[in-house]
């Protein structure tokens, strides 16, 4: 920074970030700020010299949200349904995973990240695909292994040996693990 001949040295720099946050005053000309909302903001920088004279300049900036997406719950979906779900996520400009169109026919048995988790675009999620016979036909929305002796709800009582979250029970009369105790067509849906 240079001074004009005879000009008083700079005493302070102040920054108004245009979002009702406190105006900061400091001895150095560099400042950073994190916005809590998106939108247009007028930023004003003011320079004050040791004689109390000041000069200000303003600029309008647009703040965007950091791109993110929610990990979809694909467990229990057919591979065809899983591909459509992932393709929809891509069409919204929030590419989460590369859709592999050579997935075998079957169902998604597990996934590496918790459904509903907020992640950055490009985050890798691994899905395990199994043949349909590995999923119990009485349940939808989760792939329950028909060879397991008992499933209990994660959010309830029971000693397993396996546990599941919310699962659809299309036919309440065919609920071998007794997960839909209230008969509403969904198992493990109460706390």
C-alpha positions in Angstrom: 0.0 0.0 0.0 1.3 3.5 -0.8 0.5 6.8 0.6 0.3 10.1 -1.2 2.9 12.6 -0.2 1.8 14.4 2.9 -1.2 12.0 3.5 -1.8 10.7 7.0 -1.1 7.0 7.6 -4.1 4.6 7.7 -5.4 4.0 11.1 -8.1 1.4 10.6 -10.1 -0.7 8.1 -13.7 -1.5 8.8 -15.9 -3.9 7.0 -19.7 -4.0 6.9 -20.7 -7.4 5.3 -24.3 -6.3 4.8 -26.0 -9.1 6.8 -26.6 -7.3 10.1 -23.5 -8.8 11.6 -21.3 -6.5 13.7 -19.1 -4.1 11.7 -15.5 -5.1 12.3 -12.7 -2.6 12.6 -9.1 -3.7 12.4 -5.5 -2.6 11.5 -5.1 -4.9 8.5 -6.8 -4.6 5.1 -7.8 -8.3 4.8 -11.0 -9.7 6.1 -13.0 -12.9 5.9 -16.7 -13.5 6.7 -19.0 -16.5 6.7 -22.6 -15.9 5.8 -25.4 -17.8 7.5 -27.9 -17.3 4.7 -27.8 -17.1 0.9 -28.7 -14.0 -1.1 -27.4 -10.7 -2.3 -25.3 -8.6 0.2 -23.7 -5.1 -0.1 -20.2 -5.2 1.4 -18.7 -1.9 2.4 -15.0 -1.4 3.2 -14.0 1.9 4.9 -10.5 3.2 5.4 -9.8 5.7 8.1 -6.5 7.6 8.5 -4.9 9.0 11.7 -6.5 12.4 11.0 -10.0 10.8 11.2 -10.7 11.2 7.4 -12.3 8.2 5.8 -13.2 6.8 2.4 -15.5 3.9 1.6 -16.4 1.7 -1.3 -19.1 -0.9 -1.7 -19.7 -3.9 -3.8 -22.7 -6.2 -4.2 -22.0 -10.0 -3.8 -24.2 -13.0 -4.2 -23.7 -15.8 -1.7 -24.6 -19.3 -2.8 -25.1 -22.4 -0.6 -22.4 -25.0 -0.5 -23.5 -27.7 -2.9 -24.8 -30.8 -1.0 -27.1 -33.7 -1.4 -28.8 -36.2 0.8 -27.8 -39.9 0.6 -30.8 -41.7 -0.8 -32.1 -44.9 0.9 -31.8 -47.6 -1.7 -31.8 -50.7 0.6 -34.5 -53.1 -0.4 -35.1 -51.4 -3.8 -34.7 -53.4 -7.0 -31.7 -52.5 -9.0 -34.0 -50.9 -11.6 -35.6 -48.7 -8.9 -32.2 -47.8 -7.4 -31.0 -46.7 -10.8 -34.0 -44.4 -11.3 -33.5 -42.9 -7.8 -29.9 -42.2 -8.5 -30.6 -40.9 -12.0 -33.2 -38.4 -10.5 -30.5 -37.2 -8.0 -28.2 -36.6 -11.0 -30.8 -34.7 -12.9 -31.1 -32.2 -10.1 -27.5 -31.3 -10.5 -26.4 -33.0 -7.3 -24.4 -35.9 -8.7 -23.8 -38.2 -5.7 -22.5 -41.4 -7.3 -21.8 -42.7 -10.8 -24.8 -44.8 -11.8 -23.6 -48.2 -12.9 -25.9 -49.5 -15.5 -24.3 -52.9 -15.5 -25.7 -53.7 -12.0 -27.1 -57.2 -12.0 -30.8 -57.7 -11.5 -31.6 -58.1 -7.9 -31.9 -55.8 -4.9 -29.8 -53.3 -2.9 -28.8 -55.2 0.2 -26.7 -52.6 2.0 -25.1 -49.2 1.5 -21.9 -47.7 3.0 -23.4 -44.3 4.1 -26.5 -43.8 6.3 -29.6 -42.7 4.3 -30.5 -39.0 4.9 -26.8 -38.0 5.6 -25.9 -34.7 4.0 -22.8 -35.0 1.9 -20.8 -33.1 -0.7 -21.3 -33.9 -4.4 -18.9 -36.6 -5.6 -19.1 -38.5 -2.3 -18.6 -42.2 -2.9 -21.4 -44.5 -1.6 -21.0 -48.2 -2.1 -24.1 -50.3 -2.6 -24.1 -54.1 -2.3 -26.4 -55.8 -4.8 -27.8 -59.3 -4.1 -30.0 -61.7 -6.0 -33.7 -61.3 -5.2 -33.9 -64.7 -3.4 -31.6 -63.1 -0.7 -34.4 -60.7 0.2 -37.5 -61.9 2.2 -40.5 -61.4 -0.1 -42.8 -60.4 2.8 -40.9 -57.1 3.3 -40.3 -54.1 1.1 -38.0 -51.1 1.7 -35.3 -53.2 3.4 -33.7 -56.4 2.2 -34.2 -58.8 5.1 -32.4 -62.1 4.7 -35.0 -65.0 4.7 -32.5 -67.3 6.3 -32.2 -65.3 9.5 -34.2 -66.8 12.3 -35.4 -63.4 13.7 -35.4 -59.7 13.1 -36.2 -57.1 15.7 -36.6 -53.4 15.4 -33.6 -51.2 16.0 -35.7 -48.7 17.9 -37.5 -51.2 20.0 -37.0 -54.2 22.2 -35.7 -57.6 21.1 -32.6 -59.7 21.1 -32.2 -60.2 17.3 -30.0 -61.9 16.1 -30.6 -59.2 13.4 -32.2 -55.8 13.5 -33.9 -53.5 11.0 -35.2 -50.0 10.7 -38.5 -49.0 9.2 -39.8 -51.6 6.7 -43.0 -51.9 4.6 -45.2 -54.9 5.2 -47.6 -55.1 2.2 -49.6 -58.0 3.7 -49.8 -57.7 7.5 -51.1 -61.3 7.6 -47.7 -62.3 6.2 -45.3 -60.9 8.7 -43.1 -63.8 9.9 -40.8 -61.6 12.0 -43.8 -59.8 13.6 -42.4 -56.3 12.8 -45.8 -54.6 12.0 -47.3 -54.9 15.5 -49.9 -52.2 14.9 -51.1 -53.6 11.5 -50.6 -50.3 9.6 -48.5 -51.8 6.8 -45.2 -50.7 8.2 -42.9 -52.4 10.7 -40.4 -50.7 13.1 -42.1 -47.4 12.6 -42.6 -46.4 16.2 -40.1 -45.4 18.8 
